[in-house]
Amino acid sequence: MLKNTLFLLGSVLILAGFAQSAMAMNSNIVMTQPILVDTSGQKVSSFHTGQQIGIESTLTNNGKSDQKITYLVQILDSKGNTNFLEGSSLLGNGLPSNQTITASRVWTPTSTGQYTVEIFVWSSLTSAIPLTDVLHTQITVT
């Protein structure tokens, strides 16, 4: 299923028809299923409008060399429209070989409803090569 055109962080990068089912290339990056946390880092399971929600995953580089990565979080509303899209990149050499980090982005919902949280890792915003499969989590905001 094709998604809306995405504009990332004021970049010139435009992804027309981003495919939700894009598969990752053979990569040494492993990403855990995301957990949703509050501002103090405690896991939360109920969500409310105006509440800051941290979406965090553990990323491990099982490769033999450093890997540049960009951690992306996309929130889709019940109609499949992008409500939130934000990424963060590891600058410099990236994630060192045999190292693990916790990556996180914060989203504050402004409306109640059903949302799909999508998390994925690309090589960078400019090359957009998927390094992990897309992970999905459903949440309800009240």
CORLINJO-V178664 format. One record per pair of residues at least 24 apart in sequence whose C-alpha atoms are under 8 Angstrom apart, sorted by the first residue. I is the first residue (numbers start at 1). J is the second residue. If there is no record, write none. Layout:
((I/J) (I/J))
This chain:
((3/80) (3/81) (4/81) (4/82) (8/85) (8/86) (8/125) (9/86) (13/125) (13/126) (20/134) (21/134) (22/130) (22/133) (22/134) (23/130) (23/132) (23/133) (23/134) (24/129) (24/130) (24/131) (24/132) (24/133) (25/129) (25/130) (25/131) (25/132) (26/131) (27/131) (27/132) (28/61) (28/62) (28/63) (28/131) (29/59) (29/60) (29/61) (29/62) (29/63) (29/131) (29/132) (30/59) (30/60) (30/61) (30/62) (30/132) (31/57) (31/58) (31/59) (31/60) (31/132) (32/57) (32/58) (32/59) (33/57) (33/135) (34/58) (34/119) (34/135) (34/137) (46/140) (46/141) (47/139) (47/140) (47/141) (47/142) (48/109) (48/112) (48/141) (48/142) (49/108) (49/109) (49/110) (49/111) (49/112) (49/141) (49/142) (50/108) (50/109) (50/110) (51/108) (51/109) (52/106) (52/107) (52/108) (52/109) (53/106) (53/107) (53/108) (54/104) (54/105) (54/106) (54/107) (55/104) (55/105) (55/106) (55/107) (56/102) (56/103) (56/104) (56/105) (57/102) (57/103) (57/104) (58/100) (58/101) (58/102) (58/103) (59/100) (59/101) (59/102) (59/103) (60/95) (60/98) (60/99) (60/100) (60/101) (61/95) (61/96) (61/97) (61/98) (61/99) (61/100) (62/97) (62/98) (62/99) (63/97) (63/98) (64/97) (64/98) (65/96) (65/97) (66/93) (66/94) (66/95) (66/96) (66/97) (67/93) (67/94) (67/95) (67/96) (67/97) (67/123) (68/92) (68/93) (68/94) (68/95) (68/123) (68/124) (69/94) (69/95) (69/121) (69/122) (69/123) (69/124) (70/121) (70/122) (70/123) (70/124) (70/125) (71/103) (71/104) (71/119) (71/120) (71/121) (71/122) (72/119) (72/120) (72/121) (72/122) (73/105) (73/117) (73/118) (73/119) (73/120) (74/117) (74/118) (74/119) (75/115) (75/116) (75/117) (75/118) (76/115) (76/116) (76/117) (76/118) (77/113) (77/114) (77/115) (77/116) (78/113) (78/114) (78/115) (78/116) (89/124) (109/141) (111/141) (111/142) (112/140) (112/141) (112/142) (113/140) (113/141) (113/142) (114/138) (114/139) (114/140) (114/141) (115/139) (115/140) (115/141))
